[in-house]
Amino acid sequence: MVGREVAAFCPAPEQSPATPDAIIAATMESIVSSPAAGCSFLTSTPERTFIPEDFAGDERLMIQAAEEFSRKEVLPLVERLEKQEEGLMPGLIRKAGELGFCGVDSPEAYGGLGLGKNLAARILEYLSLDASFSVTIGVTSGIGQVGLSLFGNEEQKAKYLPRLAAGEWIGAYALSEPNSGTDALSATTRAERRGDKWVLNGTKMWISNAKWADFFLVMAKIDGERFSAFLVERSFPGVKIEREEHKLGLKGSSTSRVTLEDVEVPIENLLHEEGLGHQVALNALNLGRFKLAAMCLGPARHAIELSSAYAQERRQFGQPIAQFGLIRQKFAEMAARFFAAEAMVYRTGALIDEAFQAYAGDVAGNRRAAEEFSVECSMCKVFASEAQDFIIDEALQVYGGYGFTEEFPIARHFRDARVSRIYEGTNEINRVFIADRVPKKLAGAPVQVDSFVSEQLARALERTPSSQVEAGALADLTILTYAEQSSRLRAERLGGCAASFHALFVNWANVEAARALSRLGLPSSLPASVKVDWDAVSDAVYTKRRIL
Ligand SMILES: Cc1cc2nc3c(=O)[nH]c(=O)nc-3n(C[C@H](O)[C@H](O)[C@H](O)COP(=O)(O)OP(=O)(O)OC[C@H]3O[C@@H](n4cnc5c(N)ncnc54)[C@H](O)[C@@H]3O)c2cc1C
């Protein structure tokens, strides 16, 4: 397995520059000496970033175990999961918990594996070959636990984390309401103090895992004003799970309304502080966005694997359709977009781990660590979810009419992928957030121009956006800058066909950057595109069609 994920899109370099352990040691040294700051990619180009190929041997074994779990335990059950067969998903979560997958990055002291966020994300990527299982385990091990890990006191963590990390309990995160989605802080669920209890009333909407959850992290406003977070057990009287939503995709997952009618919550189940629930909710979402990006890569990788196998078997005009230039072009572009998304996500995960190394320990440090790379987390979420849509859409096209039927798994991937652009903050609100934060993070410092894309971003930043459309363009340029730089730094280290993936990516990113700039009313002249050997690039995908 070692190196299989590298070989996915790219044969390993002939000679590795250093052993994985040496790379980790060097990375850790730089961590301790200088924790990086959020958005520093805008002002300098690092000599070296973490790339997915840097996961060490023992880490790869864990990733391999996650992949095996997906292939052997989850994928054979997909049809039954989609029918919501009684007990099937909770049983799978328990099995995953026995292997440690339900608390990968939760503290060891409370039953988790205590691993870093980056490895946890990579493991989650490989647990995500089926998106319904992915969201179920992603929520219970991620936003269902992270608020507790970062902001909980000893008693709260000791009471709830071990059962969640073991997969004995399933967790859920209840923020959204019927009338407050994107505008989450306008929630109307109320909490009132009555003696030694909090009494909660309200309706939570779209709650993933609701049908199976034993534990809900619920956001409510004390006296209708002070936004706060509460630890609510399913067994508390007054917690009511409504009917399952009939969704476009993720049919094997559970999504329901949860109504709270005079639910009495012990006073000690207030998480963090009164009126500071937004810190819990938003930091869970920061890390959730990063994890969601990894969850987008899993199905995208699987879609490339499935469709490249199909393209080599399906014959038209006397030859495999894989040989046609326009099909080759699809695989090359899918691989290039995947290569950049993957580079960006695991670069970010390593930065988050650095921040946790440097700051975490108490609530203030945990909060700082979770916040430092919030812009990068948003960029990963937006870019990876859009790359996932592009890749799965093209993969379905490779199947022709068969792709439009439920007989092939690509239709399920197509339906399932759509929600990635909607939850964990829609891509629109993430763009608004990025555009708002970037000038603040820069604080007047100039953007370092190291590419055509970053040059366009520097030009865009010379003025303040005067509309949301302009802010969106600024966000797009920032995302493209981070993606291009991440892809380039990865390609420089790997060489070989990685360089071709990057060249292809740059051609695409430059055009996108010029389009974004035109939305700001600024002209730009595109550099000549790099010549691409489509056959070589698509052959690299075809030969390694298992990609993993
Ligand atoms: C399958 C599924 C699972 C989910 N799981 C959970 C969960 O476990 N827990 C939870 O709390 N929530 C969950 N959600 C809710 C999800 O987070 C929300 O759907 C999402 O935040 C969007 O809110 P909304 O649906 O109310 O859309 P709205 O907020 O009404 O947005 C509608 C459209 O308007 C746009 N828009 C809104 N405001 C702005 C703005 N200021 N600027 C520009 N555009 C804007 C949006 O981007 C979107 O395109 C889930 C949703 C789904 C579909």
The ligand as an SDF file (V2000), in Angstrom:
LIG
                    3D

 53 58  0  0  0  0  0  0  0  0999 V2000
  -28.0640   16.9310    3.8890 C   0  0  0  0  0  0  0  0  0  0  0  0
  -27.8700   18.0800    4.8240 C   0  0  0  0  0  0  0  0  0  0  0  0
  -27.2810   17.8510    6.0670 C   0  0  0  0  0  0  0  0  0  0  0  0
  -27.1080   18.9050    6.9670 C   0  0  0  0  0  0  0  0  0  0  0  0
  -26.6010   18.6480    8.2100 N   0  0  0  0  0  0  0  0  0  0  0  0
  -26.6070   19.6310    9.1500 C   0  0  0  0  0  0  0  0  0  0  0  0
  -26.2390   19.3450   10.5050 C   0  0  0  0  0  0  0  0  0  0  0  0
  -25.8710   18.2150   10.8480 O   0  0  0  0  0  0  0  0  0  0  0  0
  -26.3230   20.3400   11.4190 N   0  0  0  0  0  0  0  0  0  0  0  0
  -26.7210   21.5980   11.0890 C   0  0  0  0  0  0  0  0  0  0  0  0
  -26.7760   22.4510   11.9740 O   0  0  0  0  0  0  0  0  0  0  0  0
  -27.0690   21.9180    9.7990 N   0  0  0  0  0  0  0  0  0  0  0  0
  -27.0250   20.9560    8.8390 C   0  0  0  0  0  0  0  0  0  0  0  0
  -27.3910   21.2390    7.5360 N   0  0  0  0  0  0  0  0  0  0  0  0
  -27.8380   22.5820    7.2180 C   0  0  0  0  0  0  0  0  0  0  0  0
  -26.8900   23.3460    6.3120 C   0  0  0  0  0  0  0  0  0  0  0  0
  -25.7710   23.7410    7.0450 O   0  0  0  0  0  0  0  0  0  0  0  0
  -27.6980   24.5160    5.7140 C   0  0  0  0  0  0  0  0  0  0  0  0
  -28.5600   23.9580    4.7600 O   0  0  0  0  0  0  0  0  0  0  0  0
  -26.8070   25.5740    5.0990 C   0  0  0  0  0  0  0  0  0  0  0  0
  -26.0960   26.2390    6.1070 O   0  0  0  0  0  0  0  0  0  0  0  0
  -27.6090   26.5790    4.2770 C   0  0  0  0  0  0  0  0  0  0  0  0
  -28.6890   27.0730    5.0090 O   0  0  0  0  0  0  0  0  0  0  0  0
  -30.1470   27.0810    4.3450 P   0  0  0  0  0  0  0  0  0  0  0  0
  -30.4010   25.7230    3.8180 O   0  0  0  0  0  0  0  0  0  0  0  0
  -31.1070   27.6290    5.3190 O   0  0  0  0  0  0  0  0  0  0  0  0
  -30.0270   28.0450    3.1040 O   0  0  0  0  0  0  0  0  0  0  0  0
  -30.1660   29.6420    3.1120 P   0  0  0  0  0  0  0  0  0  0  0  0
  -29.3630   30.2180    4.2190 O   0  0  0  0  0  0  0  0  0  0  0  0
  -31.6050   30.0140    3.0380 O   0  0  0  0  0  0  0  0  0  0  0  0
  -29.4570   30.0180    1.7500 O   0  0  0  0  0  0  0  0  0  0  0  0
  -30.1160   29.9170    0.4830 C   0  0  0  0  0  0  0  0  0  0  0  0
  -29.1720   30.4820   -0.5970 C   0  0  0  0  0  0  0  0  0  0  0  0
  -28.8930   31.8580   -0.3090 O   0  0  0  0  0  0  0  0  0  0  0  0
  -27.4970   32.0440   -0.2260 C   0  0  0  0  0  0  0  0  0  0  0  0
  -27.1980   33.0480    0.7860 N   0  0  0  0  0  0  0  0  0  0  0  0
  -27.6700   33.1230    2.0730 C   0  0  0  0  0  0  0  0  0  0  0  0
  -27.1300   34.1580    2.6920 N   0  0  0  0  0  0  0  0  0  0  0  0
  -26.2870   34.7550    1.8300 C   0  0  0  0  0  0  0  0  0  0  0  0
  -25.4440   35.9070    1.8790 C   0  0  0  0  0  0  0  0  0  0  0  0
  -25.2980   36.6430    2.9850 N   0  0  0  0  0  0  0  0  0  0  0  0
  -24.7460   36.2240    0.7770 N   0  0  0  0  0  0  0  0  0  0  0  0
  -24.8420   35.5000   -0.3560 C   0  0  0  0  0  0  0  0  0  0  0  0
  -25.6320   34.4160   -0.4660 N   0  0  0  0  0  0  0  0  0  0  0  0
  -26.3360   34.0550    0.6030 C   0  0  0  0  0  0  0  0  0  0  0  0
  -26.9210   30.6880    0.1500 C   0  0  0  0  0  0  0  0  0  0  0  0
  -25.5650   30.5800   -0.2000 O   0  0  0  0  0  0  0  0  0  0  0  0
  -27.8210   29.7590   -0.6320 C   0  0  0  0  0  0  0  0  0  0  0  0
  -27.3780   29.6430   -1.9580 O   0  0  0  0  0  0  0  0  0  0  0  0
  -27.5220   20.2110    6.6030 C   0  0  0  0  0  0  0  0  0  0  0  0
  -28.0890   20.4370    5.3410 C   0  0  0  0  0  0  0  0  0  0  0  0
  -28.2630   19.3950    4.4640 C   0  0  0  0  0  0  0  0  0  0  0  0
  -28.8950   19.6710    3.1250 C   0  0  0  0  0  0  0  0  0  0  0  0
  1  2  1  0
  2  3  1  0
  2 52  2  0
  3  4  2  0
  4  5  1  0
  4 50  1  0
  5  6  2  0
  6  7  1  0
  6 13  1  0
  7  8  2  0
  7  9  1  0
  9 10  1  0
 10 11  2  0
 10 12  1  0
 12 13  2  0
 13 14  1  0
 14 15  1  0
 14 50  1  0
 15 16  1  0
 16 17  1  0
 16 18  1  0
 18 19  1  0
 18 20  1  0
 20 21  1  0
 20 22  1  0
 22 23  1  0
 23 24  1  0
 24 25  2  0
 24 26  1  0
 24 27  1  0
 27 28  1  0
 28 29  2  0
 28 30  1  0
 28 31  1  0
 31 32  1  0
 32 33  1  0
 33 34  1  0
 33 48  1  0
 34 35  1  0
 35 36  1  0
 35 46  1  0
 36 37  1  0
 36 45  1  0
 37 38  2  0
 38 39  1  0
 39 40  1  0
 39 45  2  0
 40 41  1  0
 40 42  2  0
 42 43  1  0
 43 44  2  0
 44 45  1  0
 46 47  1  0
 46 48  1  0
 48 49  1  0
 50 51  2  0
 51 52  1  0
 52 53  1  0
M  END
$$$$
